[in-house]
Amino acid sequence: MGYRSGTDTTEQYHSVDIRKIRIKRLLQTGGQLTLRWSRCGSPTGALVGQAEQGSMRFLYGCRSRCDDEWNSREFVIRLAWTPCNFGGHRPWFICPAQGCGHRVAVLYGGRGIFACRHCYQLVYESQREQPHDRALRRVQAIRMKLGGSGSMAEPFPGKPKGMHRRTYQRLCLEAASMAPLLWPPWLLRRIGRDNS
């Protein structure tokens, strides 16, 4: 059984990532950010942010899940900077939820405020996967990294040009070690019963 299968996942919430904001060089005072979210072609939320000295001011509008009514809210999120090992500084959001104050890279929007995943008790989608689903996803990722498709019906891809032989062999061994995990236990039991 997957980990905490009854809780919401991070993929179900709107999110803002400070690393992406920094890459776009929008953390300098006056920098502006606009994010929009939609589901099935219908807008579900928008976030407009402006960098200030030591914080970011956001205007967040979202549509509730039940109806078409839009709600908006303005809030300020403080920023913190920590030194990196090889120079420079890394930015963080300070979670604005009451009683939290953790440094986080990603905040999730829901129920009116943006907060860290711990405050909303969110899990990653991969934490809800069964072991055979996780193994299948990893093997498909290896196949695509090698230039093939994720289809298990196709032959395993050969070594791509420019890839070190040792890297290719490591990926082949990893994919082969996952082979026993690719099938759900109930299917293996059923196959075993049918063959006996």
Contacts in CASP RR format, 6 or more apart in sequence:
PFRMAT RR
TARGET T0000
AUTHOR 0000-0000-0000
METHOD contacts of the structure
MODEL  1
MGYRSGTDTTEQYHSVDIRKIRIKRLLQTGGQLTLRWSRCGSPTGALVGQ
AEQGSMRFLYGCRSRCDDEWNSREFVIRLAWTPCNFGGHRPWFICPAQGC
GHRVAVLYGGRGIFACRHCYQLVYESQREQPHDRALRRVQAIRMKLGGSG
SMAEPFPGKPKGMHRRTYQRLCLEAASMAPLLWPPWLLRRIGRDNS
1 130 0 8 1.000
2 127 0 8 1.000
2 128 0 8 1.000
2 129 0 8 1.000
2 130 0 8 1.000
3 123 0 8 1.000
3 127 0 8 1.000
3 128 0 8 1.000
4 123 0 8 1.000
4 127 0 8 1.000
4 128 0 8 1.000
5 128 0 8 1.000
6 128 0 8 1.000
7 121 0 8 1.000
7 122 0 8 1.000
7 123 0 8 1.000
8 120 0 8 1.000
8 121 0 8 1.000
8 122 0 8 1.000
8 123 0 8 1.000
9 122 0 8 1.000
9 123 0 8 1.000
9 124 0 8 1.000
9 125 0 8 1.000
9 127 0 8 1.000
9 128 0 8 1.000
10 106 0 8 1.000
10 108 0 8 1.000
10 117 0 8 1.000
10 122 0 8 1.000
10 123 0 8 1.000
10 124 0 8 1.000
10 125 0 8 1.000
11 124 0 8 1.000
11 125 0 8 1.000
12 122 0 8 1.000
13 108 0 8 1.000
13 109 0 8 1.000
13 110 0 8 1.000
13 120 0 8 1.000
13 122 0 8 1.000
14 35 0 8 1.000
14 37 0 8 1.000
14 44 0 8 1.000
14 45 0 8 1.000
14 47 0 8 1.000
14 62 0 8 1.000
14 108 0 8 1.000
14 109 0 8 1.000
14 110 0 8 1.000
15 106 0 8 1.000
15 107 0 8 1.000
15 108 0 8 1.000
15 109 0 8 1.000
16 33 0 8 1.000
16 35 0 8 1.000
16 47 0 8 1.000
16 58 0 8 1.000
16 93 0 8 1.000
16 106 0 8 1.000
16 107 0 8 1.000
16 109 0 8 1.000
16 114 0 8 1.000
17 105 0 8 1.000
17 106 0 8 1.000
18 27 0 8 1.000
18 79 0 8 1.000
18 91 0 8 1.000
18 92 0 8 1.000
18 93 0 8 1.000
18 105 0 8 1.000
18 106 0 8 1.000
19 91 0 8 1.000
19 105 0 8 1.000
21 27 0 8 1.000
21 33 0 8 1.000
21 56 0 8 1.000
21 91 0 8 1.000
22 91 0 8 1.000
24 33 0 8 1.000
26 32 0 8 1.000
26 33 0 8 1.000
26 51 0 8 1.000
27 51 0 8 1.000
27 56 0 8 1.000
27 79 0 8 1.000
27 91 0 8 1.000
28 51 0 8 1.000
29 51 0 8 1.000
29 52 0 8 1.000
29 53 0 8 1.000
30 50 0 8 1.000
30 51 0 8 1.000
30 52 0 8 1.000
31 50 0 8 1.000
31 51 0 8 1.000
32 48 0 8 1.000
32 49 0 8 1.000
32 50 0 8 1.000
32 51 0 8 1.000
33 47 0 8 1.000
33 48 0 8 1.000
33 49 0 8 1.000
33 50 0 8 1.000
33 51 0 8 1.000
33 56 0 8 1.000
34 46 0 8 1.000
34 47 0 8 1.000
34 48 0 8 1.000
34 49 0 8 1.000
35 46 0 8 1.000
35 47 0 8 1.000
36 43 0 8 1.000
36 45 0 8 1.000
36 46 0 8 1.000
36 47 0 8 1.000
37 43 0 8 1.000
37 44 0 8 1.000
37 45 0 8 1.000
37 46 0 8 1.000
38 44 0 8 1.000
38 45 0 8 1.000
43 63 0 8 1.000
44 62 0 8 1.000
44 63 0 8 1.000
45 60 0 8 1.000
45 61 0 8 1.000
45 62 0 8 1.000
45 63 0 8 1.000
46 60 0 8 1.000
46 61 0 8 1.000
46 62 0 8 1.000
47 58 0 8 1.000
47 59 0 8 1.000
47 60 0 8 1.000
47 61 0 8 1.000
48 58 0 8 1.000
48 59 0 8 1.000
49 56 0 8 1.000
49 57 0 8 1.000
49 58 0 8 1.000
49 59 0 8 1.000
50 56 0 8 1.000
50 57 0 8 1.000
52 76 0 8 1.000
54 78 0 8 1.000
54 79 0 8 1.000
55 76 0 8 1.000
55 77 0 8 1.000
55 78 0 8 1.000
55 79 0 8 1.000
56 76 0 8 1.000
56 77 0 8 1.000
56 79 0 8 1.000
56 93 0 8 1.000
57 74 0 8 1.000
57 75 0 8 1.000
57 76 0 8 1.000
58 74 0 8 1.000
58 75 0 8 1.000
58 76 0 8 1.000
58 77 0 8 1.000
58 114 0 8 1.000
59 72 0 8 1.000
59 73 0 8 1.000
59 74 0 8 1.000
60 72 0 8 1.000
60 73 0 8 1.000
60 74 0 8 1.000
60 75 0 8 1.000
60 109 0 8 1.000
60 112 0 8 1.000
60 114 0 8 1.000
61 70 0 8 1.000
61 71 0 8 1.000
61 72 0 8 1.000
61 73 0 8 1.000
62 70 0 8 1.000
62 71 0 8 1.000
62 72 0 8 1.000
62 109 0 8 1.000
62 110 0 8 1.000
62 112 0 8 1.000
63 69 0 8 1.000
63 70 0 8 1.000
63 71 0 8 1.000
64 71 0 8 1.000
71 112 0 8 1.000
73 112 0 8 1.000
73 113 0 8 1.000
75 96 0 8 1.000
75 113 0 8 1.000
75 114 0 8 1.000
76 96 0 8 1.000
77 93 0 8 1.000
77 94 0 8 1.000
77 96 0 8 1.000
77 107 0 8 1.000
77 114 0 8 1.000
78 93 0 8 1.000
78 94 0 8 1.000
78 96 0 8 1.000
79 91 0 8 1.000
79 92 0 8 1.000
79 93 0 8 1.000
79 94 0 8 1.000
80 91 0 8 1.000
80 92 0 8 1.000
80 93 0 8 1.000
80 94 0 8 1.000
80 103 0 8 1.000
81 89 0 8 1.000
81 90 0 8 1.000
81 91 0 8 1.000
81 92 0 8 1.000
82 89 0 8 1.000
82 90 0 8 1.000
82 92 0 8 1.000
82 103 0 8 1.000
83 89 0 8 1.000
83 90 0 8 1.000
84 90 0 8 1.000
92 103 0 8 1.000
92 104 0 8 1.000
92 105 0 8 1.000
93 103 0 8 1.000
93 104 0 8 1.000
93 105 0 8 1.000
93 106 0 8 1.000
93 107 0 8 1.000
93 116 0 8 1.000
94 101 0 8 1.000
94 102 0 8 1.000
94 103 0 8 1.000
95 101 0 8 1.000
95 102 0 8 1.000
95 103 0 8 1.000
95 104 0 8 1.000
95 107 0 8 1.000
95 115 0 8 1.000
95 116 0 8 1.000
95 118 0 8 1.000
95 119 0 8 1.000
96 113 0 8 1.000
96 114 0 8 1.000
96 115 0 8 1.000
97 113 0 8 1.000
97 115 0 8 1.000
97 116 0 8 1.000
97 119 0 8 1.000
100 115 0 8 1.000
100 116 0 8 1.000
100 118 0 8 1.000
100 119 0 8 1.000
102 116 0 8 1.000
102 118 0 8 1.000
104 116 0 8 1.000
104 117 0 8 1.000
106 116 0 8 1.000
106 117 0 8 1.000
107 114 0 8 1.000
107 115 0 8 1.000
107 116 0 8 1.000
108 114 0 8 1.000
108 115 0 8 1.000
108 116 0 8 1.000
108 117 0 8 1.000
108 120 0 8 1.000
108 122 0 8 1.000
109 115 0 8 1.000
109 120 0 8 1.000
110 120 0 8 1.000
111 120 0 8 1.000
117 123 0 8 1.000
126 134 0 8 1.000
126 137 0 8 1.000
129 137 0 8 1.000
130 184 0 8 1.000
131 181 0 8 1.000
132 181 0 8 1.000
132 182 0 8 1.000
132 183 0 8 1.000
132 184 0 8 1.000
132 185 0 8 1.000
135 178 0 8 1.000
135 181 0 8 1.000
135 182 0 8 1.000
136 152 0 8 1.000
136 178 0 8 1.000
136 182 0 8 1.000
138 174 0 8 1.000
138 178 0 8 1.000
139 152 0 8 1.000
139 175 0 8 1.000
139 178 0 8 1.000
139 179 0 8 1.000
139 182 0 8 1.000
140 150 0 8 1.000
140 152 0 8 1.000
142 171 0 8 1.000
142 174 0 8 1.000
142 175 0 8 1.000
143 149 0 8 1.000
143 150 0 8 1.000
143 151 0 8 1.000
143 154 0 8 1.000
143 156 0 8 1.000
143 157 0 8 1.000
143 175 0 8 1.000
144 150 0 8 1.000
145 171 0 8 1.000
146 156 0 8 1.000
146 157 0 8 1.000
146 158 0 8 1.000
146 159 0 8 1.000
146 160 0 8 1.000
146 163 0 8 1.000
146 168 0 8 1.000
146 171 0 8 1.000
147 157 0 8 1.000
147 160 0 8 1.000
148 154 0 8 1.000
148 157 0 8 1.000
152 182 0 8 1.000
156 172 0 8 1.000
156 175 0 8 1.000
158 168 0 8 1.000
159 165 0 8 1.000
159 168 0 8 1.000
160 168 0 8 1.000
END
